[in-house]
């Protein structure tokens, strides 16, 4: 899809066409977000308008509630890569600083949405609130729309198990080690983006070289353990096994994300890759020796190759990069 990412309001220029916009953090780009973006595209086409997605960086809670900053389902780097899978149009990234935090919803609507952007329609989720102290409720936004001649479309929640899908709900599932419940709520595979860096080299010595990911430290990682995985390296889709967690042979004791790619032998240090854990295989384990670890890695490899084989036979092992988040 065609997208232009615009960093900061100063770099935004009002278009000659009217604008249909949505506003939000869009962390996860989950089923609810996808419903909003679908409606946005529909309204823009109907009104012959420019679709605009307005989001924030950093996450507003960094300033609003610094003691409760959430780990991210989708980092700012990942938004740049994956929003185009769901949305065709301009993306305006507003810097969430003290000035923006203290802006009332009336000022946000008048100064930004109306004067600077020129919206004719606003598409928001059912629980949306805008401006300082979230006083710009749906009711208030609707009143502002009548005052400034723009419409407001309110999108009802997507329900799973009779409860709304939300970023906070997905985070809770991840933190409870309910990774695949989280995937169901997301509606797409979970992506971990980063740059390949050098690790301690243990995997290569054991016969299982890995691509070690330097990922954003604000990223919410799946539960520790071993997974089957897909990996995008540029335009190439690879498959393999991955590990998330503390490597007990690594003196740094940091949480690593590393992938061993099957039938792959190329130097990809310093390259960008995106790893998708697809099937949880086992929990992280501590081994008494490297020989014991190798024995387990062989079992993991055989198990994961069988999983991938069955998924391919069932038509479920796909790497659609542009139509799905996987």
N, C-alpha and C positions, 0 to 999 in steps of 0.2 A: 504494500500500500504506500501511497505518497504521503510523506510527513515532513514538516519543517519544524525543528525544535528551536524555540526562541527563549534565550536565557535572560530574564529580567524585563520589566515593563519598559525600560528605556530603549530596549531594542525592538519593541513591538510597534508596528506601523498599522494604522487603521486601514482596512481593505476598502475597495470601492464597492464591494458587495456587503449586504447585511450579514451579521454574525449570529449563529446559533451556538451557544456555549454550555459547557458543564464545568463544575468546579469540584475538586476534591483531592485527597491525597492519593487515591487509587492504589493503595498498598495491597499487592497481591493480584490485582486485575482479576478479581474473582467473579463468580457467576452474577452477583448483583451488579458489579461494575460493568460487566459485559452487556447486561440488559440496558443500562443507562446509555452506553456507547452505541448500542444498536438503535435506540430511540433517537439519539442525537443525529446519527446518520440519516435516519428516516425524515426527521424534521428539516434538516438542512437541504435535502433533496426536494422535499415538498415546497420549501420556501425559496428555493434557488439561492441559498445562503452559504456562507463559508462556515464549516464546522470547526469549533475551537475547543480544545481540552485545556483547562487551566489547572495546574497542580502546583505543589509547593516543595521547596527544598531549603533547609532541612525540614523534617517532619515537624509540624506545629507544636507537638508536645515537648520538643526540645526546649522551647521557651515558655510554653504555657504551663507545663507540669514537669519540670526538669528531674524530679525525683521518680517519675514514672515514665521515662522514655522507653517506648517499645522497640524491641528488635524488629527489623524490617523483613517483610515477606518479599518485597521488591525494592532493591536499592536504586539510587538515582541512575547508576550506570545501566542497571537492568531495565529500568523504565525506557531509557533511550533505545534499547535493543528490542524490547518486546511489546511496547504500546502499538507499534505498527502492525502487529499480528491481529489486533482487534479494532484498530481505528485508523481511518484515512482522513487526515486533516492536519491543521497546525496544532502544535503543543506549546503552550506558554508556561514556562517554569518561573514562578514568582519566588524571589528570595524571602523566606519567612524570617524577618528580623524584627527588632523592637518596634519600628515604625509601623510595619504591617500588623503586628500583634495588637497594637493599640488603636488601630483604625476601627471606627464604629461601622456597623453594617450599612448605615445610611451613606457614610463616606465611601465605603467600598463600592456600593452600588452606583452612586452618582459619579465619583471621580474615576473609577476604573472600568466598571462594566458599561456604563452609559457613555461618558465623555471620551475615555481613552480607547475602548474596544468597539463600542457601537452595537451592542447586542439587540436583537429583535426577539429572541427567545432564549430562555434559560431552562436546561434540563437537569434536574437534581433528584437524588434519592429521597425516599420518604422521611428519613430522619435527618436531613441536611439542616445545618445551621451555619450562619455566616457572621463574620465580624467579631469584634471584641466581646468576650464573655458569651459568644455564640448566641447573641440576641437577635440575629437575623433569621428567625424561624421561617418555616414555610409560609405561615400566615403573613408575617411581615414582608417577606419577599414578594408575595402575591400583591400586597398593597403597593409596594414600590413599583411593581410591574405596571399597575394601573396608572400610577403617577408619571412614569417615564416611558410608557407605551411599549413595554415588552411583555411577552407571555411567559408563563411558568408551567412547565410540565413536571409533574411529580410522579416518579416511578415507584411503584409498589415493590416491596421486598421479594426476593427469591427465597422460598421456604424449603428447607430440608429438615425432615423430621418435625415439621410444623413450627420450626424456629427460623428466624431470618439469617441468611448468610451474611457474615460481616468479617472484616479483617481481624477484629479482636477475638471473635469466636474461633477463627482458623488458628490464630496464635495459641489460644488455649489448648486446642487439640494437639498442636505440635509439641507444646510444653508438657502435655500429659503422655507423650510418646504415642499418640494416636495419629501417626503420620498419614495413614491412608484415609482416615476420616477427613483430615485436612485436605488431602488431594481431591476427595469427592466434593468438598465445599468450594475449592478453587475452580474445579471444572477443567483443569489442565495439569500437565506434569509440572513439578517444582524445579525451577532453574537455579543453579548456583554459578554465577559468572566470576571470572577472575583471570589473572595472568599466571602463566606457568612459571614457577620459581624452583630453584634447586633445593632439594631436601637433604637428608643425611645420607642418601644413597643406599639405604638398607635394602629397598625393594629390588634394585638391580643385582645386588649381591645374592639375594635369595632366588633370583630367576624371575622376579615379578617387578620389573621397573614400573614406576608410577609417575604420572604427571601431578605434581604438587601444586595446589591452587592457592595463590595469594588473593584471598577474597576480602570483601568489605567487612570490617569488624563489627558493623552494625547489622549484619545479616543474621537472620534466625535460621540456624541449621537444623536439619532433621535429627532424630535420635541417633546416638552413637551406634555404630555397627557397620556391617558389610551389606552392600546392595548390588543388584544388577544395575547397569547404567547405560545411558546413551550420552555421547559427547559430540558436540559440534565444534569443529576446528575450522574456522573460515566457512567454506561451503561444503566441507566434508563431514559426513555423519559416521562416527565410529561407535563401537559397542565394547563393553567390557565389564569389569567389576570395580567397585569403589569402596573406599573406607572413609568413614567420618568418625573422628574421636581422638582420644589420647593414645598415641603410640607408646607402649610401655618400654620400648627399646630406645626411645628418643629422650635424651636428657632434658630437653626443653619442656617436655610435658604439656605442650600446647595442643589445642584441638586442631587436627589437620584434616584437610579434605584432599584426597588423592585418588587417582583413577589409574588402574592398569588396563590398557587397551589391548584387545585380542588382535593378533595378526597385524601388529603395528610396530614399525621401527623407524622413527623419524625424530630428529631433534626439534622439539617445539618449545624450548626454553624461551621465555619472554613473549610468547604468543598468547593472544586472548583465546580462551575456550569457555564453553558453557557446558556444565555437567548436569545431567538429569538422573537422580536416583529413581528407579522405577519399581523395584521389588526389594523389599527388606528380606535379607537372607538369615542373618544371625546378629546377636548382640556383640558388642566389643568384649574381647576376652584377654586375659593375661596369660602368657605362655612361659613355661619354665625354661625353655631353650628355643633357639632359632630353628632347630630341626623339627620341633613340635609345631612351630608356627608354619613352616613350609608344608608339613603334612596337612594342616588345616587349610592352607591356601589352595592346595591341590583339590581338596574336597569342595571348597567354595567355587573354584573355577568350573569344575564338572557340574556342580549344581546350577550355577548361573547359566552356563551354556545350554543346559537342558531347559531351563526356564525360557531363555530367548528362543530356542528352537520351537517350543510349544506356542509361544506368543506369535511367532512368525506364521506357523501353520494355521493359527486361528485368525490371522489378519490383524493382530493387535499391536504388532511391533512396527510402529511407523515413526517417521521423523519429519512430519510436516512442519516446516519452519515458518511458513507464512500464514497458514490458516489456523494453526493451533499453537499453543505455547509449549510445544514439545518437539 
